Amino acid sequence: MANYSVLDNARKQYNPKLPECLSKDISAVGFEEVNSGAQNPESDKLKEILPKTFGGKYVKFVQKTAKSGTKPFSVGIVLSGGQAPGGHNVIAGIFDSLKKINKDSKLIGFLGGPQGILDDKIMEITKEIIDNYRNTGGFDLIGSGRTKIETDEQFEKSLQVCKSRKLDALVVIGGDDSNTNAALLAEFFAAKNENIAVIGVPKTIDGDLKTDLIEASFGFDTAAKTFSELIGNVERDSKSAKKYWHFIKLMGRSASHIALECALQTQPNCTIISEEVKAKNQSLESIINDITKIVMDRGNNKENFGVALIPEGLIEFIPEIGALIKEINKLLGDNEQHFSTLKEFEQQSEWLIKNLSQTASKVFSSLPKLIREQLLMDRDPHGNVQVSRIETEKLIVAMVDTKLKELKESGQYKGKFDSLTHFFGYEGRCAFPSNFDADYCYSLGYCATVLIALGLTGYMTSITGLSKPVSQWVPGGVPISLLMNLEERKGKMKPVIKKALVELDGVPFKTFAKNRDEWAKNTSFIYPGAIQYFGPDEVCNQPTITLTLEKGK
Ligand code: FBP
């Protein structure tokens, strides 16, 4: 039996497109400093924390006079955090561009994420190896992990490993947290007068690492399109059978970008956007009332079917539950030892109810047992409740069901409510990257090499103009410190990259809000179908609707 699918083999032959400036002699690419207009209101404080690296400008790459080659570079790469389609193409882009610059350049991958740096576990990336991973999903070539390099000892160890490997640069492929750490590592290396650059690449399917200069994080396009395909299929089944309401929770740890994009692509009957819930200070009961009304109106109209999208992060955005989670995190953090002696759920629950504030205790007690259990399940490495494990979709279905029963008894609801729940997350994180992500990631890899060759550090690769054809994309780099602000972490003000949430005054949300009542009432489903890799531009080379609406064509 062959080890590769037909598509696997066909995709390996795909040549990702590059922006014009990167498709010529890469060693001749220079930069222009551009005043992006981005002002960091916390510059003074950030300058104190990052004295060596703060103050750089956004750079836009330009072709300079042709130059034939440059010195070889030795570069290390690390994948950090959750999988996102296109990671292998970032590696392929770095590999190809390094070899174009000088065939003696060397690329090593740290294995299993940042822990691989601390343990000095590596593999050298060769042409034979990378050729097998071009345009494929997953991070399985070198693996990923969620270890955070944040203490001085970890920084020192990372420096020693990079030095012993004689690296000119380290490329960190990750989300907001990993890029924050990349900036701190760049500062640490610079403060020690070590000439090892640290470059970040924006990755996360959640789409929340976003600014004017980072128009999208890679993987968002493919993940949202994969989920939209699945949602469209469920919608069509729902419309065919006419007997089920499907409640679909969609991945996205905090922001609702994925839910919003999927709603725009598939036009379901109901979509909750966490940021709106927070802005309206909506209680769980009020959300349930809204959903129940949609189900009731459709049922009374003999349409006992529908599709509802629930963002994964919703639970934390509901004011009273968000406050409860915060209290639980603090309480369990302060009483870790004692809590670990309570083995049975009933004991844990009883202890918690006694120690929470009166309001939080009331909210906790009002939740179904399944959800209370999930709130007390194993916590993440930072000791926090694992919000992504809470089955919000089941909580919502149970509460809507109860409400509908009451409405039926009072004669207001004449329909029938039969529901099914789904969670789409891991299904989309390792899909074959769409052409958009394949091209974007490969180009980001080239950008990383150019930033290294230009002697910059503490920069994140940036490509703008993403809603235009690839040849018109504008590659460059943005100082990570420009994206940072100060937030309180463990009682101290720390520089962090702020998560970009859905903007309620942005065009994507407004477009959704303008249409949602119509989609709720009249079945208006759209079936996007599977991502297409071959064919005309309009079926296989389109960016997300979010990007198109945000940036315009
Ligand atoms: P990153 O922010 O690291 O890209 O990961 C995002 C994500 O896919 C979230 O959408 C999800 O909540 C989380 O990872 C799941 O984490 P895990 O892979 O550890 O189960």
Residues whose N, C-alpha, C, O or C-beta is under 5 A from the ligand:
A	BS01	FBP	S80 G81 G82 G175 K203 T204 I205 D206 M251 G252 R253 S388
